[in-house]
Amino acid sequence: MRGAVVRLRCVSFYALVIVLLSACGMVTERSVYEGIRAQQKMRSEGHVTKQLPDYDTFSKEREEISPRR
């Protein structure tokens, strides 16, 4: 009986770890855009270039110019 309790605790612990770690790997449009924006900002240090707007501004602009579905 004790072995079953230990096994249940181990399975529960591993399930919790898997669920928590999977949340860390979520890739969203925002994260991809912010990654590209950060790379552009890093590469353009010392140069005068137009910076990408933040994601909220980008999203609003994109909604305005894209046709409604």
RAMOHU-V341004 format. One record per residue. N is the residue number from 1. RES is the residue in three letters. OMEGA is omega as a letter, one per 20 degrees, with the letter a starting at -180 (NA if undefined). NEAR is the number of other C-alpha atoms within 12 Angstrom. D_FIRST is the distance of its C-alpha to the first C-alpha in Angstrom with 1 decimal. Layout:
[[N:RES:OMEGA:NEAR:D_FIRST] [N:RES:OMEGA:NEAR:D_FIRST]]
//
This chain:
[[1:MET:a:7:0.0] [2:ARG:r:8:3.8] [3:GLY:r:9:5.4] [4:ALA:r:10:5.3] [5:VAL:r:11:6.6] [6:VAL:r:12:8.9] [7:ARG:r:13:10.0] [8:LEU:r:14:10.8] [9:ARG:r:14:12.7] [10:CYS:r:14:14.5] [11:VAL:r:14:15.5] [12:SER:r:14:16.7] [13:PHE:a:14:18.6] [14:TYR:r:14:20.3] [15:ALA:r:14:21.2] [16:LEU:r:14:22.8] [17:VAL:a:14:24.7] [18:ILE:r:14:26.0] [19:VAL:a:14:27.2] [20:LEU:a:13:29.0] [21:LEU:r:12:30.5] [22:SER:r:12:31.8] [23:ALA:r:12:33.7] [24:CYS:a:12:35.6] [25:GLY:a:11:37.0] [26:MET:r:13:38.7] [27:VAL:r:13:42.3] [28:THR:r:13:44.7] [29:GLU:a:14:48.5] [30:ARG:a:17:48.9] [31:SER:r:17:47.0] [32:VAL:a:14:49.0] [33:TYR:a:21:52.2] [34:GLU:r:22:51.6] [35:GLY:r:18:50.8] [36:ILE:r:19:54.1] [37:ARG:r:21:55.9] [38:ALA:r:19:54.5] [39:GLN:r:15:55.6] [40:GLN:a:19:59.0] [41:LYS:a:20:59.4] [42:MET:a:14:58.5] [43:ARG:a:14:61.0] [44:SER:r:15:63.8] [45:GLU:a:13:63.9] [46:GLY:r:8:67.5] [47:HIS:r:11:68.8] [48:VAL:r:10:69.9] [49:THR:r:12:68.0] [50:LYS:r:11:66.9] [51:GLN:r:19:63.3] [52:LEU:r:21:60.9] [53:PRO:r:19:60.2] [54:ASP:a:19:56.7] [55:TYR:a:21:54.4] [56:ASP:r:16:55.3] [57:THR:r:14:59.0] [58:PHE:a:19:58.5] [59:SER:r:18:56.5] [60:LYS:r:13:59.2] [61:GLU:a:15:61.9] [62:ARG:r:14:60.1] [63:GLU:a:13:59.7] [64:GLU:a:11:63.4] [65:ILE:a:10:64.7] [66:SER:r:10:62.3] [67:PRO:r:8:63.2] [68:ARG:a:7:61.2] [69:ARG:NA:4:59.0]]
//
